[in-house]
């Protein structure tokens, strides 16, 4: 997997691995990534729609705050029950989507290209989830404010997610704890710590943990349950991946 090259222009003609990058290199790559550019452009468009159809201050603030509060819940639901749900790889039509949006990331957590969400999954989620909320609060203007906020939050989430995979320990205590919890999700037990910047909903649903809380490492932390045995029954992800990779990403074998 580490030999993969991309068809994207410029800096993205080669693959990037966060455990081998500096923060400066990440910033340069981040702001040239097509999905991030798309989020920022669409955020400007959303706030342009808001400027065209403005709503009173109270409704504006309510739309923005609702997006900020509900976004982590939406992410938790998607991360736990969709991205970590085994039903996707068991369905041929969804197998390639699941592989791209999460399986590949857990297979090689530091591979930057597969860390970023795919636009064809992230944009519909943001729009479908936040448009009704904002519209109920403030009509078209409220919907535009909510969606614009959601797009900016997505950029923030993606950057924080990238930072968590850089090979360094943050000096800021909040960032250090956030990184440790996310690294536990990737390298110790995937069945918990579904949040990225906030673990409020993990605590609410009982999936939050600190590394010492769970002594045993999950055997499916890198494959999300898609084992060689599962691949025999549901071969589509394996066929797309050239086999089923097992073991730690740094000591990877194909089976």
C-alpha positions in Angstrom: 0.0 0.0 0.0 2.9 2.4 0.7 3.9 2.3 -2.9 0.7 3.7 -4.2 0.8 6.9 -6.2 -2.1 9.2 -6.9 -3.4 10.7 -10.1 -3.8 14.1 -8.5 -1.7 17.0 -9.8 1.2 18.8 -8.1 2.1 17.8 -4.6 -0.4 15.0 -4.7 1.4 13.0 -7.4 3.0 11.0 -4.6 1.6 9.5 -1.5 2.1 11.1 1.9 2.5 9.4 5.3 1.9 11.4 8.4 4.4 9.5 10.5 7.1 10.8 8.2 5.9 14.4 7.9 6.4 17.6 9.8 3.7 20.0 10.8 4.8 22.4 8.1 4.7 19.8 5.4 1.2 18.8 6.6 0.0 22.4 6.3 1.3 22.7 2.8 -0.3 19.4 1.7 -3.5 20.0 3.6 -4.4 23.3 1.8 -3.6 21.8 -1.6 -5.8 18.7 -1.1 -8.8 18.9 -3.5 -11.4 18.0 -0.9 -10.3 20.7 1.5 -10.3 23.2 -1.3 -13.9 22.1 -2.1 -15.0 22.4 1.5 -13.6 26.0 1.7 -15.1 27.1 -1.6 -18.5 25.6 -0.8 -18.4 27.3 2.7 -17.9 30.6 0.9 -20.8 29.8 -1.4 -23.0 28.9 1.6 -22.3 32.1 3.4 -22.9 33.9 0.2 -26.4 32.4 0.1 -26.8 33.5 3.7 -25.8 37.1 2.7 -28.4 36.9 0.0 -31.1 35.5 2.3 -30.1 36.9 5.8 -32.0 36.1 8.9 -32.1 37.8 12.3 -29.2 37.5 14.7 -30.9 35.0 17.1 -31.8 32.6 14.3 -28.3 33.0 12.7 -26.6 32.1 16.0 -29.1 29.3 16.7 -28.3 27.8 13.3 -24.6 28.0 13.8 -24.6 26.7 17.3 -26.9 23.8 16.3 -24.4 22.8 13.6 -21.5 23.0 16.1 -23.5 20.9 18.7 -25.0 18.3 16.4 -21.9 17.7 14.2 -20.1 15.6 16.8 -23.2 13.5 17.3 -23.6 13.0 13.5 -20.0 11.9 13.3 -20.3 9.5 16.2 -23.4 7.8 14.7 -21.7 7.5 11.3 -18.4 6.4 12.7 -19.8 3.8 15.1 -22.7 2.3 13.1 -21.8 2.9 9.5 -18.0 3.0 9.2 -17.5 0.3 11.8 -20.6 -1.6 10.8 -19.8 -4.9 9.1 -22.9 -4.7 6.9 -21.1 -2.5 4.3 -18.5 -5.1 3.3 -21.1 -7.8 3.3 -23.0 -5.9 0.5 -21.4 -5.8 -2.9 -22.7 -2.4 -3.8 -21.2 -0.8 -0.7 -18.0 -2.8 -0.4 -15.9 -0.4 -2.5 -17.3 2.6 -0.6 -16.5 1.0 2.8 -13.0 0.2 1.6 -12.3 3.8 0.6 -13.9 5.6 3.4 -12.7 3.6 6.4 -11.2 0.2 5.9 -8.1 1.6 4.1 -7.6 4.1 6.8 -7.5 1.5 9.6 -5.3 -0.7 7.4 -2.7 2.1 7.2 -3.7 4.8 9.6 -0.9 7.2 8.7 -1.6 7.2 4.9 -2.8 10.8 4.4 -4.7 10.2 1.1 -7.1 7.7 2.7 -7.3 9.6 6.0 -9.3 12.4 4.2 -13.0 11.7 3.7 -14.2 11.2 0.2 -16.3 14.1 -1.1 -19.0 11.8 -2.5 -19.7 10.6 1.1 -18.9 13.7 3.2 -20.8 16.4 1.2 -24.2 14.5 1.1 -23.9 13.8 4.8 -23.2 17.5 5.7 -25.9 18.8 3.5 -28.6 16.2 4.3 -28.0 16.4 8.0 -27.6 20.2 8.5 -29.9 21.7 5.9 -33.2 20.6 7.6 -31.9 21.8 11.0 -30.9 25.2 9.7 -34.0 25.5 7.6 -36.3 24.8 10.5 -34.6 27.5 12.5 -34.2 30.2 9.9 -35.4 29.2 6.4 -32.9 29.4 3.5 -30.6 31.7 5.4 -30.5 29.5 8.5 -29.8 26.4 6.3 -27.0 28.2 4.5 -25.5 29.3 7.8 -25.7 25.7 9.2 -24.2 24.1 6.1 -21.4 26.7 5.9 -20.6 26.1 9.5 -20.6 22.3 9.0 -18.2 22.6 6.1 -15.8 24.7 8.2 -16.1 22.2 11.1 -15.2 19.5 8.6 -12.0 21.3 7.7 -11.2 21.7 11.4 -11.9 18.0 12.1 -9.8 16.9 9.1 -6.9 19.0 10.3 -7.1 17.8 13.9 -7.4 14.2 12.5 -4.2 14.7 10.5 -2.3 16.2 13.5 -3.3 13.1 15.6 -1.3 10.9 13.2 1.8 13.1 13.0 4.8 11.5 14.8 5.0 13.9 17.7 3.5 14.5 21.1 1.6 17.8 21.3 2.6 20.2 24.0 -0.9 21.3 24.5 -2.5 18.9 27.1 -5.9 18.9 25.3 -4.3 18.0 22.0 -2.1 15.4 23.7 -5.1 13.6 25.3 -7.1 13.8 22.1 -4.2 12.2 20.2 -3.7 9.5 22.8 -7.4 8.5 22.7 -7.5 8.5 18.9 -4.3 6.4 18.7 -5.8 3.9 21.1 -8.8 3.7 18.6 -6.4 2.9 15.8 -3.7 0.8 17.5 -5.4 -0.8 20.5 -9.1 -1.2 20.3 -11.3 0.1 17.5 -14.5 -0.5 19.5 -14.5 2.9 21.3 -13.2 6.4 21.2 -15.1 7.2 18.0 -14.8 10.9 18.4 -12.1 13.0 16.8 -12.0 16.3 18.7 -14.8 15.6 21.2 -15.4 12.4 23.1 -18.6 13.7 24.7 -20.8 11.2 22.8 -18.4 8.3 23.6 -18.9 9.1 27.3 -22.7 9.4 26.8 -22.9 6.0 25.0 -20.3 4.2 27.1 -17.7 3.7 24.4 -15.1 6.1 25.9 -11.9 4.6 27.3 -8.3 5.4 28.3 -5.7 2.9 27.1 -5.1 1.3 30.6 -8.9 0.6 30.9 -8.7 -2.1 28.3 -5.8 -4.5 28.9 -6.3 -6.7 25.8 -5.6 -5.4 22.3 -8.4 -6.0 19.9 -7.5 -8.6 17.2 -9.5 -6.7 14.6 -8.1 -3.2 15.3 -6.6 -3.0 11.8 -9.1 -4.9 9.7 -12.4 -3.9 11.4 -13.5 -7.5 11.4 -12.8 -8.1 7.7 -10.7 -11.2 8.4 -9.4 -13.8 5.8 -12.4 -15.9 6.9 -14.8 -13.1 6.2 -13.1 -12.4 2.9 -13.9 -15.9 1.7 -17.6 -15.2 2.3 -17.6 -11.6 1.2 -14.7 -11.3 -1.3 -15.3 -7.8 -2.8 -13.1 -5.8 -0.6 -10.3 -8.4 -0.8 -10.6 -8.3 -4.6 -10.2 -4.6 -4.6 -7.3 -4.7 -2.2 -5.3 -7.5 -3.8 -5.8 -9.7 -0.7 -6.4 -9.3 3.0 -3.6 -7.5 4.8 -2.9 -8.8 8.3 -0.8 -7.6 11.2 0.6 -4.2 12.1 0.9 -1.8 9.2 4.7 -1.5 9.6 5.0 -5.3 9.4 2.3 -6.0 6.8 1.6 -9.2 5.0 -1.0 -10.1 2.5 -3.2 -13.2 3.0 
